Amino acid sequence: MYLNQKIAVAIPSYKEEKQIRRVLETMPDYVDLIIVVDDASPEPDRTCEIVKEMMKEDSRILLVAREENGGVGAAIEDGYRESLEHGADVVAVMAGDGQMDPDELHRIVEPVARGKTDLAKGNRYNLQSDWSVIPRVRLIGSIILSFMTRLATGYWTIGDPQNGYNAASSKLVEQFVRNGLYPRYGVPNDLLITCAVYGARVQDVSMEPVYDVGEQSKLRPSRVAFPIFLLLLRGFWKRMYYRHFLIETTPVPLAYLTGLLSFLSGLGWSLVLLTRSIQVAVTTPEVVAATLLFMGGAIVTLLAVVLDVLFSSRMIVTNEGESSL
């Protein structure tokens, strides 16, 4: 128990025989339930065997062995379901590869257990952290994804969206399970989108990045970049519909639509005129019209972003006292 709240930790695992023992051995005493979800690790991997051995030593450990590989999101969803069935009040997610420091867990659990937020998540990109240990490719990718996720979710003050070290209230976990989780590596972004749709309170918790602890990354940026982009694009318009049209009508979606249509039309027309100018002369009115469409669209799109920030900030302030969940 932590602050009179039952704490569960879901550990999605796939071929983690080298790391899973240390993760379980270092789990804090205040954790009431440890759910290891093995995502159909193929033989000769011994992840399930090791977990079964440790279950004899620690009664808090529960193993969920998936028969088919469904991805990290599917494994987390199974862990969420088991946590709810066992009456957990706060459910944390900790990877099975040892990259999430168990000593940091209380800092993520505490704001949720106190009712200050619905979701608390780690953020490795702060001025106190040592960024030099983060691989350069991941650092650049995370910076780009941070901006895209902020745009998609409206959580403009939340960073490091790919950090899956988080804790959520049972009410929010129920919404996650009800909506279903994105099965692959975009699951942290998907969770934030669900939070945005339901108006959940989200809090960043600064922490040190952990690398070179024996983990074997299974992430292939070239394979996940485009699917995550599509996930965020769908999530953006989903948020526009629910938060800015259905629940509360604001000018934000209209500003985005008109701005983007004008910007893209002006850009396309300008490219056509540029191609034509190589062979024939183009008229001044055409150039002026294309320029106005392009510049006007850019200005309206920027205005839409500003309005989005203002409305989203107001929602966050409104939710400080109570959650809409």
N, C-alpha and C positions, 0 to 999 in steps of 0.2 A: 504494500500500500504506500501511496505517496500523497500526503495531504488528504487522507481519508478517501482517496480515489484508487480504484482497482486499475492497475497498469498492465497492459499487454504489449508485447513487442512482436511484430511480424517480421520474419527474416526470410525474404525470397532468396533461394539458392539454386545455383546451377553449376555443377562440377566444382564444388568448393571444398573438396576433401582436405586440402592443405590448410585452409583457413577457418573452417567452421568450428573446430574444437576450441580455438583461442577465443572466437567470438562468444561462444556459449560460456566458457570458463570465466570471462571477464564481465559477464552481465551483472549489473548492480543488484543488491539484495532486495531493494524495494520493488523490483519487477515481480508481479504476481504470476504472469503467464508468458511463456516463451514459445512462439509458434514458428517452427521451421517448415517452410514450404519448399520441398524439393521439386523443381520443375522438370521432372523426368530426366535426371542426369543419366547418361548412358554408361553402361559398364565399359571399362573396369572401375569407374569412379566409385568411391566408397562413402560419399556424403551421407546417404541414408544409414549405412551401417554404423558410422561414427556417431550420428545423432541417436540411434537406438541404444548404443552403448552408454551414452551420456544420460539418457533418460533414466537409467537405473541409478545414477548418482544424483540426479536433480529432478524432483517430481514436478517442477514447474514446466519442464520441456514437453512439448507436444509436436509430433511429426505429422505433416500432411504430405504424402507422396503422390504427386500427380502422375497419372498414367501416360499422358501426352504432353509434350512441350508446348506451352501456350505463350511464353514470354514473361518478362518480369512483371508486367501489369496484371496478367492473369494470376500469377503467383501471389501478388500482394492482395488481390481481390479475395482469394481463398483465405489468406491470413486474416483479412478484415472480417469475413463471414464467421470464422472460428472465434475470433475475439468477441464479436457481438453475441454469439451463442453462449459464451462463457461469462457474459455479463461485465465485460470490461467497460470502464468509464472513460479511459484515455488509451488510444492505440497508437503506438509508435512504429515506425518502419526503419529497420536497420539492415543494411546489406550484409550478405554472408561472406563478403570478400575481405573483411577487416579494415576497410577504408573509413569506417565511421567509429570514432572514438567513443567507447561506452562511458567514459568520464564526462562527456558532454551531454549525455542523455538527460540528466536532471534539468539542464538549462532549457531543453526543448519541451520537456514534459511540464515543467512548473507553470508557465503562463496559461497552458490549457487547463491544468488541474485547478488553478485559481479562478478560472472562468474569465480571464482577461482576453482571451482570443479563442477562436475555433480551430485554427491551424497554426502551428509554429513550425518553422522550417529553418534549416541551416543556411548560412550565407558565408562562403569562403572568401568572397571578394570584398574585403574591408581594409581600411588603412592599417589595422593592427596585424593583419595576417602576412605571412611570407609567401608572396606570389611566385617566387622563383622556383618553388618545388612543383608547381603546376606545369605539366607539359604545354609547350607553346601553342600547339594546335588546339588543345582543349580550351586554353585561355581565350584565344581569339574566337573560337566557336561559341563559348559561353557568353562572351560580350555581345555578340550578334544576337544570340538567342534571348538574352536578357531583354534587349530592346524590343524584339519581336513579341515576346511573351507579355511584356508590359503593355504594348499596344493592343494585344489580343484580349487581355484580361482586365485592363484598367487599373491594375495594382502598380502604379507608377513608382512607388517607393520600395517595391520588392525586387531583390536581385537574385542572381545565381539560381535561375529556375530549374536547372538540371540537377540540383542537389536534392536527392531523394530522402535525406535524413530529416524526418518530420514526425510530428505527433498531432493527432486530431481528436476532437471530442467524439463521443459515441454518436451524438446526433448528426454530426457531419459525416462520420463514417457510414451511417445509414444511408445518407444521400449518395455517397460514393458508390456503395453497393447497388442501390436502386438504379442509378444511372449506368452502372458498368464502367469499368476502367479500360483505358486504352491499353492493349495487350503488350505493346513493345516499349522501346526506350523513351517514348514521348510521354510516359505516364505522369511524371512530375508536372509537365505542362498541362496535361489533361485535368489533373486534380485542381490546379489553380483556375482553370476555366470553369469547372463545376463550382468552385468557391465563388467566383465572380457572378455566375448566374444566380446563385442563392443568396448573394450578399453576405457571405461569411467574412468574419474578421480574420486577417492573415498577418502574422508577425514574423519578421526576420530575426534570427538569432546568430550573431557573429561567432565564427569558429575557425580554427586553424585547418587548412587543407591537409589531408593525410594521403601520402603516396609512398610507393616503394616499400610496402610492408609484406610483399610476397603475392600481391593480388595479380590476377591475370585478366586484363580488360577484354571483354567480349564485345565491346562497342566498336562498330565500324562506321565512322562519320559519313563516308560516302553513301552508305546504304540507308542511314536514318535521317539524313538532312532533309530530303524532299518530303518523306512522309510526315515529319514533324512540321514542316512548313504548311502542308495541307491541313494538318490538325489545327494549327494556330489560325489559319485562314477561316476554317469552318467555325472555330471557337469565337473568333472576333465577331462574325455576323450573328452567331447564336446569342452572344452577349448583347449586341445591338438590338436584337429583336426582343429579348426578355427584359433587359434592364432599361432600355431607352425607348421602347415602343409599347410593350405589353404592360409592364408594371408601372412605368412612369413615362409619359410621352415627353421627349425632349428633342431639340433640333439637331442633336448629334448625328444620328443616322443619315438624315437628309443632307447635312453638311458634308459628311464623308462621301455619299453617293454623288452629289453634284460636283464636288471638288475633284474626285477621282475621274469621273467621266469627262469633265472638261480638261483636266490635265492630260489624260491619255489621248483624247481626241486631238488636242493641240500638238502633242508630241508626235502622233502618227501623221498628222497633216504636215507638220514641219519637216519630217523625214521625207515625205512624198515630194514636197516642194524642193528640198535639197537635191533629191535625185533628178527631178525634172530640170533644175537649173543647170545641170551639166550639159544638157542638150539644147534646151530652149530657155528663153527668158520668162521669168515669173512676174506676175503683176504685184504692185505694191499693196493693193487691198487684200490679196491673198496672204501675203506675208504678215500684214498687220493683224488680220483675223486669226491666223494660226498662232501668232505671238500672244494675242489677248487670251485666247483659249488656254494656252499653255501656262502663262503667268497667272491668269485669273484662277485656274484650277489649282495651281500650287498654293496660292494665297488662301483659297477657301479650304483646301485640305489642311493647311497649317492651322486655320481657325478651328476646324473640326477637332484637331488634336488638343488645342487649348481648351475648348469647351469640354472635351472628354475628360481631361485632367481635372477641371473644376468640378464637374458633376461627380466624378469618381471620388475625389477628395471629400466632397460633401457627404457622400454615402459612407465613407470610412469613418468620418467624424460622428455621423449619426449612429453608427453601429458600435461605437466605443462603449456605450453603456449597456447595450443589449444586442444580442444577435438576432437576425431575422430567421434563423433556423428554428 
